[in-house]
């Protein structure tokens, strides 16, 4: 029998960003891999992963209470947990995570935080229906591993997972779609076209050239598709050095042009 993989319990103070003076308002609780060096390392440091996603809403006075948020590439659930609090008791978060064990972790963290407004799905999203391989990292490793840095459509060391399009689901009152899928972004966007065009949500998307090249895509191909969907796209933290593969922030906010043109947006 394999040795059990290691997990640790972490209790974080939730920082609610209000202007320039964050105030601790409540706790978040997580079960984490201690050697995961990406999202998890942020939580071990008692920080919020990618805080600009939430600061953007505050800076622009966007209230998503009672709305629906979609978290594609939900990982351990940190983003889903935060959005679950922001949409409130009458809102919903739909989370999609293709890795089986990380999906279990996602479910555990949703349950651990006592949330009944998060709906989890062990599904890969793309532009087809069927099944697709998902890379299987070494969950038993004692080395630092980024458990979020996996790909679908691989030919070695994988498990099969259901593949669906976002358009095969039905959503109401959709305010935000967040996409972080390690280069598979174009396939997700193509399979979400009807949902996007009908609901016109804000889109948070990670665009990383090295990951896109794995699928033969480029930043330009993603930007062009978003233009086709009539979205304005802007990088977060423009001009700020980052320890990423490009030296820049990899996260973008995409705003429907019909909304972007009608107000002055604050994008930091």
C-alpha positions as CSV (number, residue, x, y, z in Angstrom):
1,X,0.0,0.0,0.0
2,X,1.2,3.5,-0.8
3,X,2.1,5.7,2.1
4,X,-0.5,8.4,2.7
5,X,0.3,11.8,1.2
6,X,0.8,14.6,3.7
7,X,-1.8,17.2,4.5
8,X,-1.8,20.1,7.0
9,X,-4.5,22.2,8.5
10,X,-4.3,26.0,8.2
11,X,-6.5,28.6,9.7
12,X,-6.2,32.1,8.0
13,X,-7.4,35.5,9.0
14,X,-9.5,36.8,6.1
15,X,-8.5,40.2,5.1
16,X,-11.3,42.3,3.7
17,X,-9.9,45.0,1.5
18,X,-11.5,48.4,2.2
19,X,-9.8,51.4,0.6
20,X,-6.3,51.4,2.0
21,X,-6.9,49.9,5.4
22,X,-7.5,46.1,5.4
23,X,-9.5,44.9,8.4
24,X,-9.5,41.3,9.6
25,X,-13.1,40.2,9.7
26,X,-13.2,36.4,9.9
27,X,-11.3,33.2,9.4
28,X,-10.9,30.8,6.5
29,X,-9.8,27.2,7.0
30,X,-8.0,24.9,4.6
31,X,-6.6,21.4,4.3
32,X,-3.4,21.8,2.3
33,X,-0.5,19.9,0.8
34,X,2.5,21.4,2.8
35,X,4.8,21.2,-0.2
36,X,2.5,22.8,-2.8
37,X,4.5,25.9,-3.8
38,X,1.9,27.9,-5.6
39,X,-1.6,28.9,-4.2
40,X,-1.0,26.9,-1.0
41,X,2.2,28.7,-0.1
42,X,0.3,32.0,-0.2
43,X,-2.2,30.6,2.3
44,X,0.6,29.3,4.6
45,X,1.8,32.9,4.7
46,X,-1.7,34.1,5.8
47,X,-2.2,36.0,2.5
48,X,-4.9,36.1,-0.1
49,X,-3.9,34.6,-3.4
50,X,-4.2,37.2,-6.2
51,X,-5.9,39.9,-4.1
52,X,-6.3,42.1,-7.2
53,X,-9.3,40.0,-8.2
54,X,-11.2,41.2,-5.2
55,X,-9.7,44.7,-5.0
56,X,-10.9,45.3,-8.6
57,X,-14.5,44.8,-7.4
58,X,-14.1,47.1,-4.5
59,X,-12.3,49.8,-6.5
60,X,-15.1,49.8,-9.0
61,X,-18.0,49.5,-6.6
62,X,-19.1,46.2,-8.1
63,X,-21.5,44.3,-5.9
64,X,-21.8,40.6,-6.8
65,X,-24.0,39.7,-3.9
66,X,-26.7,37.1,-4.9
67,X,-25.1,36.5,-8.3
68,X,-23.4,33.5,-9.8
69,X,-19.6,33.1,-10.2
70,X,-17.8,30.3,-12.2
71,X,-14.4,29.2,-11.0
72,X,-12.7,27.2,-13.8
73,X,-9.5,25.6,-12.6
74,X,-10.6,25.8,-9.0
75,X,-7.5,24.1,-7.5
76,X,-7.8,23.8,-3.7
77,X,-10.8,26.1,-3.5
78,X,-9.3,29.3,-2.2
79,X,-10.8,31.5,-4.9
80,X,-14.2,29.6,-4.7
81,X,-14.2,30.1,-0.9
82,X,-13.6,33.8,-1.2
83,X,-16.3,34.3,-3.9
84,X,-18.7,32.2,-1.9
85,X,-18.6,34.8,0.8
86,X,-18.9,37.7,-1.7
87,X,-22.0,36.3,-3.4
88,X,-23.6,35.5,-0.1
89,X,-26.4,33.1,0.9
90,X,-28.5,33.7,-2.2
91,X,-25.6,33.5,-4.6
92,X,-23.8,30.5,-6.1
93,X,-20.3,29.5,-7.1
94,X,-19.8,26.7,-9.6
95,X,-16.3,25.3,-9.3
96,X,-14.6,23.0,-11.9
97,X,-11.4,21.0,-11.1
98,X,-10.2,18.1,-13.3
99,X,-7.6,16.6,-11.0
100,X,-9.3,13.9,-8.9
101,X,-7.3,14.3,-5.7
102,X,-7.3,18.1,-5.9
103,X,-11.0,18.0,-6.5
104,X,-11.3,16.0,-3.2
105,X,-9.3,18.8,-1.6
106,X,-11.6,21.4,-3.1
107,X,-14.6,19.6,-1.7
108,X,-13.0,19.3,1.7
109,X,-12.2,23.0,1.9
110,X,-15.7,24.0,0.8
111,X,-17.1,21.7,3.5
112,X,-14.5,22.8,6.1
113,X,-15.6,26.4,5.7
114,X,-19.3,25.4,6.1
115,X,-20.4,26.6,2.6
116,X,-23.5,25.3,1.0
117,X,-23.5,27.8,-1.9
118,X,-20.6,26.2,-3.8
119,X,-21.3,23.5,-6.4
120,X,-18.2,21.5,-7.2
121,X,-17.6,19.5,-10.5
122,X,-14.8,17.0,-11.2
123,X,-14.9,18.0,-14.9
124,X,-12.5,19.4,-17.4
125,X,-14.0,22.2,-19.5
126,X,-13.1,22.7,-23.2
127,X,-14.8,22.8,-26.6
128,X,-15.9,19.2,-26.8
129,X,-17.7,16.5,-24.9
130,X,-16.4,13.2,-23.9
131,X,-13.3,12.3,-21.8
132,X,-9.8,13.7,-21.7
133,X,-6.6,12.8,-20.0
134,X,-5.4,15.0,-17.1
135,X,-1.8,14.9,-15.9
136,X,-1.2,13.3,-12.6
137,X,1.6,14.9,-10.5
138,X,3.4,13.1,-7.6
139,X,1.1,13.8,-4.7
140,X,3.4,11.8,-2.4
141,X,6.5,13.8,-3.2
142,X,8.5,15.4,-0.4
143,X,9.8,18.0,-2.8
144,X,8.1,21.3,-3.6
145,X,5.5,20.7,-6.3
146,X,3.0,23.1,-8.0
147,X,-0.1,20.8,-8.0
148,X,-1.9,23.4,-10.1
149,X,0.6,23.2,-12.9
150,X,-0.9,20.2,-14.8
151,X,-2.2,19.8,-18.3
152,X,-5.0,18.0,-20.0
153,X,-4.6,16.0,-23.2
154,X,-1.4,14.4,-22.1
155,X,-0.2,10.9,-23.3
156,X,1.7,9.8,-20.2
157,X,1.0,9.5,-16.4
158,X,-2.6,10.6,-16.5
159,X,-6.1,9.8,-15.4
160,X,-9.2,10.2,-17.5
161,X,-11.8,12.8,-16.6
162,X,-15.1,13.9,-18.1
163,X,-14.8,16.7,-20.7
164,X,-17.7,19.1,-21.2
165,X,-18.3,22.6,-22.5
166,X,-19.4,25.4,-20.2
167,X,-22.3,25.9,-22.7
168,X,-23.6,22.5,-21.8
169,X,-24.6,23.9,-18.4
170,X,-27.3,26.5,-17.6
171,X,-26.5,29.5,-15.4
172,X,-28.5,32.4,-14.2
173,X,-27.4,35.9,-13.1
174,X,-23.8,35.2,-14.0
175,X,-21.4,38.0,-12.9
176,X,-17.9,36.6,-13.2
177,X,-16.0,33.7,-14.9
178,X,-12.5,33.0,-13.6
179,X,-10.3,30.9,-15.9
180,X,-6.9,29.4,-14.9
181,X,-6.3,26.3,-16.9
182,X,-2.6,26.2,-17.8
183,X,-2.8,27.0,-21.5
184,X,-6.1,25.5,-22.3
185,X,-7.9,28.9,-22.1
186,X,-8.8,29.1,-25.7
187,X,-10.6,25.8,-25.7
188,X,-12.5,26.8,-22.6
189,X,-13.5,30.2,-24.2
190,X,-14.7,28.5,-27.4
191,X,-16.9,26.1,-25.4
192,X,-18.3,29.0,-23.3
193,X,-19.2,31.3,-26.2
194,X,-23.0,31.0,-25.8
195,X,-22.8,31.5,-22.0
196,X,-20.5,34.5,-22.4
197,X,-22.5,36.2,-25.2
198,X,-25.8,35.7,-23.3
199,X,-24.7,36.8,-19.8
200,X,-21.8,39.2,-20.6
201,X,-19.9,38.5,-17.3
202,X,-16.6,39.9,-16.2
203,X,-13.9,37.5,-17.1
204,X,-10.7,36.9,-15.0
205,X,-8.2,34.9,-17.0
206,X,-4.6,33.8,-16.6
207,X,-2.7,34.1,-19.9
208,X,0.8,32.6,-19.8
209,X,2.7,32.3,-23.1
210,X,4.7,29.2,-22.0
211,X,1.6,27.4,-21.1
212,X,-0.3,28.4,-24.2
213,X,2.5,27.1,-26.4
214,X,1.8,23.6,-25.1
215,X,-1.4,23.7,-27.1
216,X,0.0,25.7,-30.0
217,X,-1.7,29.0,-28.9
218,X,-0.3,32.5,-28.2
219,X,-1.3,35.5,-26.2
220,X,-2.5,37.1,-29.5
221,X,-4.8,34.2,-30.2
222,X,-6.5,34.6,-26.8
223,X,-6.7,38.4,-27.2
224,X,-8.2,38.0,-30.7
225,X,-10.9,35.7,-29.5
226,X,-11.8,38.0,-26.6
227,X,-12.0,40.9,-29.2
228,X,-14.3,38.7,-31.2
229,X,-16.5,38.3,-28.1
230,X,-16.4,42.1,-27.9
231,X,-14.4,42.4,-24.7
232,X,-11.8,44.9,-23.6
233,X,-8.8,43.2,-21.9
234,X,-6.4,44.7,-19.5
235,X,-3.5,43.2,-17.5
236,X,-3.6,43.6,-13.7
237,X,-0.5,45.2,-12.1
238,X,0.7,46.7,-15.4
239,X,4.3,47.8,-15.1
240,X,4.9,46.0,-11.8
241,X,7.7,43.3,-11.9
242,X,6.6,39.8,-11.1
243,X,8.5,36.5,-10.5
244,X,6.6,34.8,-13.4
245,X,7.9,33.4,-16.7
246,X,7.3,36.7,-18.4
247,X,8.3,39.0,-15.5
248,X,4.8,40.4,-15.6
249,X,1.5,39.7,-13.8
250,X,-0.2,36.9,-15.8
251,X,-3.8,37.8,-14.8
252,X,-6.1,39.9,-16.9
253,X,-9.6,41.3,-16.5
254,X,-11.9,41.3,-19.5
255,X,-14.8,43.7,-19.5
256,X,-17.6,43.7,-22.1
257,X,-17.1,46.7,-24.4
258,X,-20.6,47.9,-23.9
259,X,-19.9,48.3,-20.1
260,X,-16.3,49.5,-20.5
261,X,-17.3,52.4,-22.7
262,X,-19.9,53.7,-20.2
263,X,-17.8,54.4,-17.1
264,X,-14.3,55.1,-15.9
265,X,-12.7,51.8,-14.7
266,X,-10.0,51.5,-12.1
267,X,-7.7,48.6,-13.0
268,X,-4.6,48.3,-10.8
